[in-house]
Structure formats: C-alpha cells, structure tokens
Amino acid sequence: NCFNIPVLVFRPFSLFGPHQRRLLVRELFEQFQRESEVTLQGTGEETRDFLHEDDFGAALLAILPRLAANYTVVNLATGRATKVRDLAQMMGSLMRSTKEIRFAKRERHGHPVSWVADTENLKDLAPTLALGAAYDLEGRLRATVEVWARDKLT
C-alpha cells in the first residue's frame, strides 16, 4: 500500500495434473499401476478440494486483469469437497482396475480432516471459475491418467 504495488495472494487447493510427480493423485496412479493393492494413509473419509492445473492457469489469466484492490487474497479451488475414498475409487475405475483399496484407518497427525476452500472471492472475480458441484473432477482425472499412461510416466 505504501508503494502502491498491487499484491495478489493465490491459495491453490490440491492441484493435480499431468505435470504432477507426487501427492495423492500421482500416488494413486502409481499404486494402481504397480502394486497388488492400493494402500493409503488415513480413513478415506478425509475431504479435499481438487483442482486441475489447467483450471488453475485459466483462473490466473482470468483474474489478473480484473483486480481492482491493492491487496487481494483468493482461494483458487472449486469449493467442492471430495472424499479421498471417492477419489481413489474414481482413479481405480478410470484405470480399469479391480485392485482393493485399503486405508490405514487412522487420522494423520497434522493433516486436516477436511480441506475445502471458501471460494466467495473467486466468485466475485471470476464467476465462471467458481465451479463447485459442476466441476468435472472425473473428466479432469481421466485426462491426467491418459497422459501418464500414454507417456508411461513412472
């Protein structure tokens, strides 16, 4: 404010996409490919707000020219909660796997049970990007899995 420099703070939530090399979506892909069963920490009831890397980029490009305030904080997410169990089942289905999915059935210390964004600021800046229930998570996961499978990324 003192120097009249606009500041934008983006807080991305659970990004995934073909460029990812670690974290949950990639871990699931690798386990469905390589392991005899899929084993995840936690209970499976934890929720996250998953956003594809392309949607993250589109949001940045859409929002930057619309900023009016000198200081803005935006949660970049869908505002939609997805259970880790449901994500694992979607990945298994997309990979045409019948492998069993197991959970350690204990909460992970330091990890929130629910991590879902408040997207009110996003709705104000880019109404078409605040997707919520309309977000095509399965379609975005399918596109990511297809790239990894085609490129045989391991």
N, C-alpha and C positions, 0 to 999 in steps of 0.2 A: 504494500500500500504506500509506503514511504517513497518508493522509487517509481511508482505507477507501472509496476511489472505485473501483468496478469499471471495468476498461478492456477493451474488446474491439477487437482489430485484425483486420479482414477484409481479405484479399488476393484481390480478384477477378481471374480469369484470362479474358482475351479475350472480354469481354462483347459481345453484339450484340443487335439487336432493332429494332423499328420506330422507336424514338426516336434511333437512331444516325445521325449525319450525316457520319461519316468512319471511317477504319480499314478493314481488309481486306474485310469482308462488304459494307459500303456501296460501297467502291471497285469490287468485282466487279460489283455490281448496276449501277452507273453505266456501267461499261465494256461490259457485255453490252447495255445499252440504247443506248448512243451510238456506240461505236467499231466499226470494221470488224473488229478483232481485239482480244483481251484480252491485255494485256502486264503482267506482274508482275515485280517485282524478285526476286532470289534464285533458287534452283534448283527450287523446288516440292517438295523433299524435306523442308523445314523442317516441324516439327510444332508445333501449338498446341493448347491446351485451351479449346475454345469453349463458352461458357455463355450462354444466352438471358437477357435482362433479367428476364423473369417468374420464371425459376427462381432468379435472384439474389434478387429480392424475397421469394419464398417461403422461401428459406433464411434470410434475415434474420428474418422473422417466426417461423419455427420454432425458431431457435436462441436468440434473445434471452431468452425465458423460462426456458430450460434451463441458463443459465450459472450455475456454482457458484463458480468461481475469481475472484479479484480481477483477474487478468490472463490473458487468453486470446488466442491467435493462431490464426486459422482461414483456411486456403486455401479460397476459395469457387470451386469448379470441379467438373468431372466426374471428373477423374483419367484422362481418355481422350485419347490423342494422335490428332490428325487431321492428315494431311499437307496442306499448302497446295494442292498439286496436286489432291488429292481434293476439297477444299472448292471449288476453282474448277470442277471438273467437275460437282459437285453443283449449284452455282449455275447453270451453263450448262444442265444438264438441267431444273432447275426453271423456268428462263426459256425453255425450248424453243428454245435457241439452238444453232446448229451452228458458231458462230464458233470459230476456232482460238485456243487458249490458248498463249501464249509466255512463256518465262521468261528473264530476263537471264543465268541460269546462272552466277551468282557469288554467293558469300556476302556478305551485307550487314554491313559493319563495325559492331560494337556490337550486333548482333541475334543472340540465341542461336539455335542450330540447332534446339534442342528446348526448348519451354516448356510443360511439363506438370506439374500440381500433385500434390503428395503430399496426399491427402485423408484421412489417418488421423484427424486431429482432427475433421473433418467427419463421418466415420463414427461417431465416438463421440457427437457432439452431435445428429446428425440422420441416423440410418442410412438412411432412405428417400431422402435427398438425395445421398448418395454414389453416383452413378449408374453411373460407369464405362462399360463396353461397352453397357449397357442404355439409355444416353442417346439420345433420338431427335433427333439433330442435324438430320437431313434434314427431319423434321416441323417443327422449330422454324425452320429456314431457310425452308421453304415458307410458313409463317405470316407471316414477316417480309417475304418477297418479295411476297406477296399484298397486304399493307397498302401497301407502297411503290408497287406497280403500280396499285392502286385509287386511291390518293391522288395519283398522278402526282407523287410527290416527286422532285425533281431537285436 
